[in-house]
Amino acid sequence: MTLTARIAADIALTGPISVAEYVARRLHDPVAGYYATRPALGERGDFVTAPLVSQMFGELIGLWLAEAWRGLGAPARVILAEAGPGDGTLMSDILRVAKIAPGFAAAAEVWLVETSAPLRALQAERLAPAAPRWAASLAELPDDAPLLLVANELLDCLPARQFVKTPRGWAERVVGLDAAGEALAWGLRPAASLCVEAPVGAVVEVSAAQEAFAAELAARIAAQGGAALLIDYGRGAPEVGDTLQAVARHAKVDALAAPDGADFTQHADFPAVLAAARGAAASAALLTQRELLLRLGIEARAEALARSRPDRAETIGRQLDRLVGPDQMGELFKAAAIWRGPPPPAFEDPG
């Protein structure tokens, strides 16, 4: 029985489920969920992330982490963690840069927060020289040293419930069955009123999972010391809109009729993430990906790469534009920093 059929059978027995529960099952079902079966990254997969666009992204994140470590007083041991590390490309680039920061590589104890068995296998192969350790959640990371954590395109995998403004007030969008009781179908159920001004038909997304992740991470940083960088596509200010999408082979597919193995995402709610972090006694601020990478010197790095590889100068220019161009990833993607103590690099004056 396919995952879609199992979800439909469960709904027939127990009733409609929230959008958040539906997305969580499509992504994390232990037998047929996306991350349990075929998470496919890169041009030949389902989607491309910034670390796969260019080595420049990971190198600059590595420099950010090294400078954050120095800002902590260069402790002899630090937990260097990545949550949702994909195929290991980002951490590989980070560790390459770590070697040029005196003392940082020796101090870094590498941890990967990952639940997907296929991805753990890819990470183990790519990162074997670093002898990484794995955790299934933030709670499994050590708490006896400062924490430096990066997560790229993780928040969008933490699902959100959806609420719709109707002429009679707010209702929650749910996944149920059609009139024949066979195919999945959208529906609505009564919901408590939201303190949001919105016209009839507007959709508001609320992600308890994103807020909980930010609060837990911030509480650890407040207790242990350290800093975290969360990079994702999403909104930098409160807004309404349906951002749910299912993707397979770089193409959007119907969220209810999507084949097993499709990826599901929703935009990161950065205002809620920052509020949750500050509520856990940590400092937090937000930049666009463009602002972050420009402040970290990506233009100079691109020029240096182009001089060393003139045959690839045009390609490097395209990669730079994809990462920071306002009409590419530069504005849609945001970077949230969470820290205790002095602000980390690029966030001294987030503006």
Residue pairs with C-beta under 8 A, 6 or more apart in sequence:
1 9
2 32
2 260
3 25
3 26
3 29
3 31
3 32
3 33
3 260
4 184
4 258
4 260
6 29
6 32
7 17
7 22
7 25
7 26
7 175
7 184
8 177
8 182
8 183
8 184
10 17
11 17
11 175
11 176
11 177
11 184
12 177
12 181
15 176
16 174
16 175
16 176
16 177
16 187
16 189
17 25
17 174
17 175
17 176
18 161
18 162
18 172
18 174
18 175
19 159
19 160
19 161
19 162
19 173
19 174
19 175
19 244
20 159
20 160
20 161
20 207
20 208
20 209
21 159
22 159
22 175
23 159
23 244
23 264
23 266
24 159
24 209
25 33
26 33
26 34
26 246
26 258
26 262
26 264
27 33
27 34
27 35
27 157
27 159
27 263
27 264
28 34
28 35
28 36
28 115
29 36
30 36
32 260
34 261
34 262
34 263
34 264
35 115
35 116
35 118
35 119
36 116
36 117
36 118
37 118
37 260
37 261
38 118
38 261
39 45
39 86
39 116
39 118
39 119
39 263
40 46
41 47
41 48
41 49
41 52
41 86
41 87
42 48
42 52
42 87
45 249
46 247
46 248
46 249
46 250
46 262
46 263
47 247
47 250
47 263
48 250
49 86
49 90
49 152
49 153
50 57
50 152
50 153
50 231
50 289
50 323
50 329
50 333
51 57
51 58
51 86
51 89
51 90
51 93
51 152
52 89
53 319
53 322
53 323
53 329
54 316
54 319
54 320
54 322
54 323
55 93
56 293
56 298
56 301
56 302
56 305
56 319
56 320
56 323
57 90
57 93
57 293
57 323
58 89
58 90
58 91
58 92
58 93
58 94
58 96
58 97
59 93
59 96
59 97
59 301
60 293
60 296
60 297
60 298
60 301
61 90
61 93
61 94
61 150
61 152
61 229
62 93
62 94
62 95
62 96
62 97
62 98
63 97
63 101
63 296
63 297
63 345
64 229
64 296
64 344
64 345
64 346
65 80
65 94
65 98
65 104
65 148
65 150
65 229
66 97
66 98
66 101
66 104
67 344
67 345
68 148
68 226
68 227
68 339
68 344
68 345
69 75
69 78
69 101
69 104
69 107
69 108
69 146
69 148
70 101
70 104
71 227
71 341
71 342
71 344
71 345
72 78
72 146
72 225
72 226
72 227
72 341
74 103
74 104
74 107
75 107
75 145
75 146
76 107
77 107
77 109
77 145
78 107
78 108
78 109
78 145
78 146
78 147
78 148
78 226
79 109
79 111
79 141
79 142
79 145
79 146
79 147
79 148
79 149
79 224
79 226
80 94
80 98
80 108
80 109
80 110
80 111
80 148
81 110
81 111
81 112
81 113
81 135
81 141
81 147
81 148
81 149
81 150
82 90
82 91
82 94
82 111
82 112
82 113
82 149
82 150
82 151
82 152
83 113
83 138
83 149
83 150
83 151
83 154
84 113
84 114
84 151
84 152
84 153
84 154
84 157
85 91
85 112
85 113
85 114
85 119
85 123
86 119
86 122
86 123
86 152
86 153
87 119
87 122
87 123
87 126
88 112
88 122
88 123
88 125
88 126
88 127
89 126
90 150
90 152
91 110
91 112
91 123
91 127
91 130
91 132
92 126
92 127
94 150
95 105
95 108
95 110
95 127
95 130
98 104
98 105
98 108
99 105
108 148
109 133
109 142
109 145
110 127
110 130
110 131
110 132
110 133
111 132
111 133
111 134
111 135
111 141
111 142
112 120
112 123
112 127
112 132
112 133
112 134
112 135
113 134
113 135
113 136
113 137
113 138
113 140
113 141
114 120
114 123
114 134
114 135
114 136
115 136
120 134
123 132
123 134
124 132
135 141
138 213
138 216
138 217
138 220
139 216
141 147
141 220
143 220
143 223
143 224
144 224
145 224
146 224
146 225
146 226
147 220
147 221
147 224
147 225
147 226
147 228
148 226
148 227
148 228
149 217
149 226
149 227
149 228
149 229
150 228
150 229
150 230
150 231
151 228
151 229
151 230
151 231
151 232
152 231
152 232
153 231
153 232
153 233
154 213
154 230
154 232
155 210
155 213
155 230
155 232
155 234
155 268
155 273
156 232
156 233
156 234
156 265
156 266
156 267
156 268
157 265
158 207
158 209
158 210
158 213
159 207
159 209
159 264
159 266
160 205
160 206
160 207
160 209
160 210
160 266
160 269
161 172
161 173
161 205
161 206
161 207
161 208
162 172
162 173
162 203
162 204
162 205
162 242
162 244
163 170
163 171
163 172
163 173
163 191
163 194
163 203
163 204
163 205
163 206
164 170
164 171
164 172
164 173
164 188
164 201
164 202
164 203
164 204
165 198
165 199
165 200
165 201
165 202
165 203
165 204
166 188
166 200
167 200
169 193
170 191
170 192
170 193
170 194
171 188
171 189
171 190
171 191
172 188
172 189
172 190
172 191
173 186
173 187
173 188
173 203
174 186
174 187
174 188
174 189
175 184
175 185
175 186
175 187
175 256
176 184
176 185
176 186
176 187
177 183
177 184
177 185
178 184
178 185
183 256
183 257
184 256
184 257
185 256
186 256
194 204
196 204
196 238
196 240
198 204
198 240
202 240
202 241
203 240
203 241
203 242
204 240
205 241
205 242
205 243
205 244
205 266
205 267
205 269
206 269
206 272
207 266
207 269
207 272
210 268
210 269
210 272
210 273
210 276
211 269
211 272
211 273
211 275
211 276
212 276
213 273
214 230
214 272
214 273
214 274
214 276
214 277
214 280
214 336
214 338
215 276
215 277
215 279
215 280
216 280
217 228
217 277
217 338
218 228
218 276
218 277
218 278
218 279
218 280
218 281
218 282
218 284
218 338
219 280
219 281
219 282
220 226
221 227
221 228
221 282
221 338
221 339
221 340
222 280
222 281
222 282
222 340
225 340
225 341
226 339
226 340
227 337
227 338
227 339
227 340
227 344
228 337
228 338
228 339
229 335
229 336
229 337
229 344
230 268
230 273
230 335
230 336
230 337
230 338
231 289
231 292
231 333
231 334
231 335
231 336
232 267
232 268
232 333
232 334
233 267
233 268
233 329
233 332
233 333
233 334
234 243
234 267
234 268
234 269
234 270
234 334
235 267
235 268
235 269
235 270
235 271
236 270
236 271
236 286
236 288
236 334
237 271
238 271
243 265
243 266
243 267
244 255
244 264
244 265
244 266
245 252
245 255
245 264
245 265
245 266
246 252
246 253
246 254
246 255
246 258
246 262
246 263
246 264
247 253
247 262
247 263
247 264
247 265
248 258
248 259
248 261
248 262
248 263
253 259
253 262
255 264
258 264
268 334
270 286
270 334
270 336
273 284
273 336
274 284
274 285
274 286
274 336
277 283
277 284
277 336
277 338
278 284
282 338
282 339
282 340
283 338
283 339
283 340
283 343
284 336
284 337
284 338
284 339
285 336
285 337
285 343
285 347
285 350
286 334
286 335
286 336
286 337
286 350
287 295
287 334
287 335
287 337
287 346
287 347
287 350
288 330
288 331
288 333
288 334
288 335
289 323
289 324
289 329
289 330
289 331
289 332
289 333
289 334
289 335
290 324
290 325
290 326
290 330
290 331
291 335
291 346
291 351
292 335
292 346
293 323
293 324
293 330
294 324
295 345
295 346
296 345
296 346
298 320
298 323
298 324
299 320
302 316
302 317
302 319
302 320
305 312
305 316
306 312
306 313
306 316
306 317
309 316
321 328
322 328
322 329
323 329
323 330
324 330
337 343
337 344
337 346
337 347
339 347
343 350
